[in-house]
Amino acid sequence: MPTDTDADADRTDGDDAPDRNVFGEPLQPCCTDPATGALRDGFCRSLDGDPGRHEVCAVVTEEFLEFSRRRGNDLITPREHLDFPGLSDGDRWCLCVPRWIEAHEAGVAPPVELAATNEAVLDEIDRETLEAYAVEDTGGDGDGSSADEGEAESDGRDGA
């Protein structure tokens, strides 16, 4: 479903090529409520000015959020001064590539929305691995919701 933000996906950081997803198609929004991405525009863009590489659109799980907090990145606690509401199970968020890889290696990687995950991640994570974590229904509208998020989280994957 086209959104007002589809045209925004054509913006990049320093080059003329639009951001693409792991399928080579125009990057779809990950989440606008709460607004995610390095630019807080809802997209998991590949930006020269983003050393954290917030390029993986994930549907966070309680298990992942606790893992991240134990690693020193508390995504649960709201931070008003940063206009960050805090995340909870089922929220979509642009995760840093290294954190998703670390979570994958620990067996707690959250499901991934492939249409909203930047193709730049393919230099670190192979597409086959991403597909193993794909959200089953990509019917989310970029507002942080999807029809089958719970199904993707409880399908018995062990993270291997």
Contacts in CASP RR format, 6 or more apart in sequence:
PFRMAT RR
TARGET T0000
AUTHOR 0000-0000-0000
METHOD contacts of the structure
MODEL  1
MPTDTDADADRTDGDDAPDRNVFGEPLQPCCTDPATGALRDGFCRSLDGD
PGRHEVCAVVTEEFLEFSRRRGNDLITPREHLDFPGLSDGDRWCLCVPRW
IEAHEAGVAPPVELAATNEAVLDEIDRETLEAYAVEDTGGDGDGSSADEG
EAESDGRDGA
1 141 0 8 1.000
3 29 0 8 1.000
3 141 0 8 1.000
3 142 0 8 1.000
5 29 0 8 1.000
5 32 0 8 1.000
5 41 0 8 1.000
5 42 0 8 1.000
5 43 0 8 1.000
6 26 0 8 1.000
6 28 0 8 1.000
6 29 0 8 1.000
8 41 0 8 1.000
8 43 0 8 1.000
9 18 0 8 1.000
9 19 0 8 1.000
9 26 0 8 1.000
9 27 0 8 1.000
9 28 0 8 1.000
9 29 0 8 1.000
9 43 0 8 1.000
10 18 0 8 1.000
10 19 0 8 1.000
10 26 0 8 1.000
11 18 0 8 1.000
11 19 0 8 1.000
11 45 0 8 1.000
12 18 0 8 1.000
12 19 0 8 1.000
12 45 0 8 1.000
12 46 0 8 1.000
12 47 0 8 1.000
13 45 0 8 1.000
13 46 0 8 1.000
13 47 0 8 1.000
13 48 0 8 1.000
13 49 0 8 1.000
13 50 0 8 1.000
14 48 0 8 1.000
18 26 0 8 1.000
18 27 0 8 1.000
19 26 0 8 1.000
19 27 0 8 1.000
19 43 0 8 1.000
19 45 0 8 1.000
19 46 0 8 1.000
19 118 0 8 1.000
19 119 0 8 1.000
20 26 0 8 1.000
20 27 0 8 1.000
20 118 0 8 1.000
20 119 0 8 1.000
21 27 0 8 1.000
21 28 0 8 1.000
21 114 0 8 1.000
21 115 0 8 1.000
21 116 0 8 1.000
21 117 0 8 1.000
21 118 0 8 1.000
21 119 0 8 1.000
22 114 0 8 1.000
22 117 0 8 1.000
22 118 0 8 1.000
22 119 0 8 1.000
22 121 0 8 1.000
22 122 0 8 1.000
22 127 0 8 1.000
22 130 0 8 1.000
23 114 0 8 1.000
23 115 0 8 1.000
23 119 0 8 1.000
24 119 0 8 1.000
25 115 0 8 1.000
27 43 0 8 1.000
27 44 0 8 1.000
27 45 0 8 1.000
27 115 0 8 1.000
27 116 0 8 1.000
27 118 0 8 1.000
28 113 0 8 1.000
28 115 0 8 1.000
28 116 0 8 1.000
28 142 0 8 1.000
29 42 0 8 1.000
29 43 0 8 1.000
29 116 0 8 1.000
29 142 0 8 1.000
30 36 0 8 1.000
30 37 0 8 1.000
30 42 0 8 1.000
30 43 0 8 1.000
30 44 0 8 1.000
30 57 0 8 1.000
30 92 0 8 1.000
30 93 0 8 1.000
30 94 0 8 1.000
30 113 0 8 1.000
30 116 0 8 1.000
30 117 0 8 1.000
30 142 0 8 1.000
30 144 0 8 1.000
31 42 0 8 1.000
31 57 0 8 1.000
31 91 0 8 1.000
31 92 0 8 1.000
31 93 0 8 1.000
31 94 0 8 1.000
31 142 0 8 1.000
31 143 0 8 1.000
31 144 0 8 1.000
32 42 0 8 1.000
32 142 0 8 1.000
32 143 0 8 1.000
32 144 0 8 1.000
33 143 0 8 1.000
33 144 0 8 1.000
34 84 0 8 1.000
34 85 0 8 1.000
34 86 0 8 1.000
34 87 0 8 1.000
34 91 0 8 1.000
34 93 0 8 1.000
35 41 0 8 1.000
35 42 0 8 1.000
36 42 0 8 1.000
36 44 0 8 1.000
36 54 0 8 1.000
36 57 0 8 1.000
36 92 0 8 1.000
36 93 0 8 1.000
36 94 0 8 1.000
37 43 0 8 1.000
37 44 0 8 1.000
37 45 0 8 1.000
37 54 0 8 1.000
37 93 0 8 1.000
37 94 0 8 1.000
38 45 0 8 1.000
38 47 0 8 1.000
38 49 0 8 1.000
38 50 0 8 1.000
38 52 0 8 1.000
38 54 0 8 1.000
38 94 0 8 1.000
39 45 0 8 1.000
39 47 0 8 1.000
40 83 0 8 1.000
42 94 0 8 1.000
42 142 0 8 1.000
43 94 0 8 1.000
43 116 0 8 1.000
44 54 0 8 1.000
44 55 0 8 1.000
44 56 0 8 1.000
44 57 0 8 1.000
44 94 0 8 1.000
44 116 0 8 1.000
44 117 0 8 1.000
44 118 0 8 1.000
45 54 0 8 1.000
45 55 0 8 1.000
45 118 0 8 1.000
46 53 0 8 1.000
46 55 0 8 1.000
46 118 0 8 1.000
46 119 0 8 1.000
46 120 0 8 1.000
52 96 0 8 1.000
52 97 0 8 1.000
52 98 0 8 1.000
53 96 0 8 1.000
53 97 0 8 1.000
53 98 0 8 1.000
53 120 0 8 1.000
53 121 0 8 1.000
54 94 0 8 1.000
54 95 0 8 1.000
54 96 0 8 1.000
55 94 0 8 1.000
55 96 0 8 1.000
55 97 0 8 1.000
55 117 0 8 1.000
55 118 0 8 1.000
55 120 0 8 1.000
55 121 0 8 1.000
56 94 0 8 1.000
56 95 0 8 1.000
56 96 0 8 1.000
56 97 0 8 1.000
56 100 0 8 1.000
56 112 0 8 1.000
56 117 0 8 1.000
56 118 0 8 1.000
56 121 0 8 1.000
56 125 0 8 1.000
57 92 0 8 1.000
57 93 0 8 1.000
57 94 0 8 1.000
57 95 0 8 1.000
57 112 0 8 1.000
57 113 0 8 1.000
57 114 0 8 1.000
57 116 0 8 1.000
57 117 0 8 1.000
58 64 0 8 1.000
58 92 0 8 1.000
58 93 0 8 1.000
58 94 0 8 1.000
58 95 0 8 1.000
58 100 0 8 1.000
58 109 0 8 1.000
58 110 0 8 1.000
58 111 0 8 1.000
58 112 0 8 1.000
58 113 0 8 1.000
59 90 0 8 1.000
59 91 0 8 1.000
59 92 0 8 1.000
59 110 0 8 1.000
59 111 0 8 1.000
59 112 0 8 1.000
59 113 0 8 1.000
59 135 0 8 1.000
59 146 0 8 1.000
59 149 0 8 1.000
59 152 0 8 1.000
59 153 0 8 1.000
60 75 0 8 1.000
60 87 0 8 1.000
60 88 0 8 1.000
60 89 0 8 1.000
60 90 0 8 1.000
60 91 0 8 1.000
60 92 0 8 1.000
60 93 0 8 1.000
60 95 0 8 1.000
60 110 0 8 1.000
61 89 0 8 1.000
61 90 0 8 1.000
61 108 0 8 1.000
61 110 0 8 1.000
61 111 0 8 1.000
61 153 0 8 1.000
62 88 0 8 1.000
62 89 0 8 1.000
63 108 0 8 1.000
64 103 0 8 1.000
64 108 0 8 1.000
64 109 0 8 1.000
64 110 0 8 1.000
65 75 0 8 1.000
65 76 0 8 1.000
65 87 0 8 1.000
65 88 0 8 1.000
65 89 0 8 1.000
67 103 0 8 1.000
67 106 0 8 1.000
67 108 0 8 1.000
68 74 0 8 1.000
68 75 0 8 1.000
68 99 0 8 1.000
68 103 0 8 1.000
69 75 0 8 1.000
69 76 0 8 1.000
71 99 0 8 1.000
71 102 0 8 1.000
73 99 0 8 1.000
75 86 0 8 1.000
75 87 0 8 1.000
75 93 0 8 1.000
76 86 0 8 1.000
76 87 0 8 1.000
76 88 0 8 1.000
77 86 0 8 1.000
78 84 0 8 1.000
78 85 0 8 1.000
78 86 0 8 1.000
79 86 0 8 1.000
87 93 0 8 1.000
89 153 0 8 1.000
90 144 0 8 1.000
90 149 0 8 1.000
90 150 0 8 1.000
90 153 0 8 1.000
91 144 0 8 1.000
92 113 0 8 1.000
92 116 0 8 1.000
92 142 0 8 1.000
92 144 0 8 1.000
92 146 0 8 1.000
95 110 0 8 1.000
97 121 0 8 1.000
97 124 0 8 1.000
97 125 0 8 1.000
98 124 0 8 1.000
100 109 0 8 1.000
100 110 0 8 1.000
100 112 0 8 1.000
100 125 0 8 1.000
101 124 0 8 1.000
101 125 0 8 1.000
103 109 0 8 1.000
103 110 0 8 1.000
104 125 0 8 1.000
104 129 0 8 1.000
104 133 0 8 1.000
104 159 0 8 1.000
107 158 0 8 1.000
107 159 0 8 1.000
107 160 0 8 1.000
108 159 0 8 1.000
109 133 0 8 1.000
109 159 0 8 1.000
110 133 0 8 1.000
110 153 0 8 1.000
111 133 0 8 1.000
111 134 0 8 1.000
111 135 0 8 1.000
111 149 0 8 1.000
111 152 0 8 1.000
111 153 0 8 1.000
112 130 0 8 1.000
112 133 0 8 1.000
112 134 0 8 1.000
112 135 0 8 1.000
113 134 0 8 1.000
113 135 0 8 1.000
113 138 0 8 1.000
113 140 0 8 1.000
113 146 0 8 1.000
114 130 0 8 1.000
114 131 0 8 1.000
114 134 0 8 1.000
114 135 0 8 1.000
114 138 0 8 1.000
115 138 0 8 1.000
116 142 0 8 1.000
117 130 0 8 1.000
121 130 0 8 1.000
132 157 0 8 1.000
132 159 0 8 1.000
133 157 0 8 1.000
133 159 0 8 1.000
134 152 0 8 1.000
135 146 0 8 1.000
135 148 0 8 1.000
135 149 0 8 1.000
135 152 0 8 1.000
136 148 0 8 1.000
136 151 0 8 1.000
136 152 0 8 1.000
136 155 0 8 1.000
137 146 0 8 1.000
137 147 0 8 1.000
137 148 0 8 1.000
137 149 0 8 1.000
137 151 0 8 1.000
137 152 0 8 1.000
138 146 0 8 1.000
139 146 0 8 1.000
139 147 0 8 1.000
140 146 0 8 1.000
140 147 0 8 1.000
END
